[in-house]
Amino acid sequence: MSGAGLIGVGILGAVAPALPGIVAKTKSVLTGRRGPPVLQLYADLGKLLRKGSVYSRTTTWVFRAGPVVVLVTLAVAALLLPLDGREAPARFTGDLVAFAGLLALGRFALVLAGLDTGSSFEGLGASREVTIASFAEPTLFLCFIALVLATGDLSLSGMLGTPLAAAWPRAGASLSLVGISLFVLLLAENSRVPVDDPATHLELTMIHEVIVLDHGGPDLALILYSSALKLALFGVLVVAVFVPRAGFGGPAALALLFAGLGVVAVAVGVVESIMARLRLARVPQLLVGAGTLALFATILQVG
Amino acid sequence: MTLVALGLALIVLAGLTAAALARRPAVGEMVFRILFGAGCTLGALPALAVLAGDTVPDVGLASATPFGPWVFGLDALSAVFLLAVLSVGAACAFYGLAYLAHERAHRAVGLAHLLLAVLVATLALVVVARAALPFLIAWEGMAVAAYLLVVFEHERREVRRAGGIYVVATHVGTLLLFALFAIWAGGGSDLSFAALAAHPPFSAGRGAMILVVALIAFGLKAGAVPFHFWLPEAHAAAPAHVSALMSGVVIKMGIYGLLRTIVLFGTPPPWWGWVLLALGAVSGILGVVWALAQHDLKRLLAFHSVENIGIILLGVGAGALGVTYGHPLIAVLGFAGAALHTLNHALFKSLLFLGAGSVIHATGTREIDRLGGLAPRMPWTAVTFLVGSAAIVGLPPLNGFVSEWVVYQSLLRGASAGGAVQLVGLAAVVLAFIGALALACFAKVVGVLYLGTPRHALATEPREATRAMIRPVVGLAAACVVVGLAPIAVVPAALRIGSLVAALPLQADVAAGPATAFTVGLALSLLVAWALYVAFGRGRQRRETVTWACGYPAVTPRMAYTASSFAAPLLGVFRSFSGVRTRRTPDAFSTHAIDPVLDSVLLPAWRGARAAAAWVRRVQRGGLSRYLLLVGAAVVASLLYLLVAGRNP
């Protein structure tokens, strides 16, 4: 573990709640509203953490463990990403499988916490969440395989670090496709338009929001913070592919990363402003489409 | 080997005591427990030693035996299967004592214990046999013992049907094994494995025939699609501890057979590896899709065995391709992942089946849509089932994650290798798909079964299983956790097996498993975070109320989300081959699933064959005049044929 890398993870954890704020602000500006302040989520988290908890009598320890597991898995996953563009705080051969496994563990915990309430609303959200994830996970692996082919490295530090910068001149077209595919995954995994609409008012049309319908107080704070962190992690993947920063010094590379994250958040806001939510049955097609892009990226490098 | 022989003798003796002392079950079962446990421990010791790197000399029967010497041996490949047989066998046997206790009055329970002991002993013999004839004898003994156990509740019609399908399927497999050894030996009289391995190079055709026959024979036992049709029937019909043993261990004999075939055959041609990989992908995806469609708890778990056999076959296929194309790393990692996943699946699948047994025991139903909210009522069963579910889905830090990791490593190294073998990389995507679908399915099972509210009123309030039933399940769960937390303890042994099957040297510097620091670190972080969370919540205001239903006050259990509803979006995507039949009424939605292979192909074919036979039988009425007429007609027909044939030579 490197000290500088840990500092990077610390900063990422600190600024993550600003990302949903940037998305909301972008949407507000584009639709001619003033909108909530960019740092609104920090205030919400502070408020929720001071509150007490209300639990349904139906729930068990599974409900309370859900948010904790989600947060821990994302925090550990953050340790696997090379934030300075060179080396992650923790790396080992094949850690991309660990990254996917951690996301899956978090999802399993969240879905079970939702089902623990016994409400049809949560059941509905949970069912949609696992359906979408079933198509998102193979696409993530296709992206990873394209990166493995481009860099010849089996760890995230290599795939997204120094070897990636060297691969750009050779495999630029392929890597752009991977980046686009990862951006679609970011939208799907973080319940953004066109997959899910975080601003919707009807529980029946929600996915992520409806799973956590019964969470309140500190539990909801953990969930909201984890969502922001997950958005940041996928943002790091996208930025790492598009902007290899191996040539920069540590602080400059980190600064570039966070600027890139801001751009990604704005891009998400723009997508949300100009697109409508897809019909649920179309979402697998969107993800299979993103997977096809990643497959092309793979084939480009084989040929 | 002496220890293994002694252990097996003790296991059979334990069974005999249980059967002989059936009148005095307390004494009989106590003796059974002691002897069976001692036998499994004795047998497991040499297996562990071999996995740690020891070698054990083969032993042969002293007297003259038909078809070459009858040799028995224990190498790393046999050892891992022997370990699975004995550990899962012991857990299932102990569970069975408690599970069948209430049947003592009206069934031959002692006989069932004897059959289970025989099944475990023959399973162990299958993996240590080093000659065709003892292998076949053990194989057949295993099939018959398993059949008799499947039809334990023979007064139920569907149990007899399942037993019938099973016995036909397994005997087709045995017949093919006879053919396999006959083609392999090619008229030679020495059928010991050493002689078979020393075969002169096969012609391409004969080699292909051997590999195809091996694939079907062992595929039938393993339950790979499309040979899986007997599996969900038999596993659903058997008593829970028998299902656990069958799903956990018996079907793995098919995998053992395939791996042993590769050891004896040498380098397989490329197409065989690709066929294995394709079978693995198809079994994996269809297995989990069909599982999603099931609402019968045991059938669902049985289809997950098909899925996991698919994952194992992905490893075996990648391994075979690695051997063929000369990539030692892909080969060793593929076989190692397959072997390790075999052991891990034995642990968590038997755990899940035993847990399912406890649920069925407590509630009297296997329909998951009728259940719900069992977690507070059966806490131990719920926690262990949750561990097993997370393990089978391949979540860190549990054992399924470790073995899927090794398979992933093999597939990903295939992707980054050059040449045709690169296509193997796509199997990693298939594996990711299987994993995500399995997560959906087990979220459904755990969520509907244990969480939420009961969906129907049951005759009696479900109660936690007895201690005797919980103990073996907790043991299996502990094994899942230990293997998951300490990959460093098991992965080297798996690599040793991989290099044995691939006949390639072991590369010491390969980082094959997930870093132990990662798995332990994750577990510790989870524990610390939970402790912090509890500490944070202490002394804070906390209220209890009903679940928020968006302002709707009159919530009833009938509104709870069902398994049918939960799986509906995914099954909609797989509509064309999920075998789901939907039923909608104005106030209810339900689905049930058929098995596309069994119900749409095999049974219609069987009925067609029977109808054809009945039509032919119409000539056999027993009247002399009719027979004379037929004889006359046959003579005239032959004469006509000769005339025609004579004119046009």
Interface residues (C-beta under 8 A of the other chain):
Chain A: G52 S53 V54 Y55 S56 R57 T58 T59 T60 V62 R64 A65 V68 V69 L71 V72 T73 A75 V76 A90 F92 T93 G94 D95 L96 V97 A98 A100 G101 L102 A104 L105 R107 F108 V111 L112 L115 D116 T117 G118 S119 S120 F121 E122 G123 L124 A126 S127 R128 V130 T131 A133 S134 F135 A136 E137 P138 L140 F141 L142 I145 V148 L149 G152 L154 E203 L213 D214 P218 L280 A281 P284 G291 T298 V302
Chain B: G372 G373 A375 P376 L386 A390 V393 G394 L395 P396 F401 E404 W405 Y408 Q409 L412 R413 A415 S416 Q422 G425 L426 A428 V429 V430 L431 A432 F433 G435 A436 L437 L439 A440 F442 A443 V446 G447 V448 L451 G452 T453 A511 P514 A515 A517 F518 G521 L522 S525 L526 A529 W530 Y533 F536 G537 R540 Q541 R542 R543 E544 T545 V546 T547 W548 A549 C550 V555 P557 M559 A560 Y561 S565 F566 A567 A568 P569 L570 G572 V573
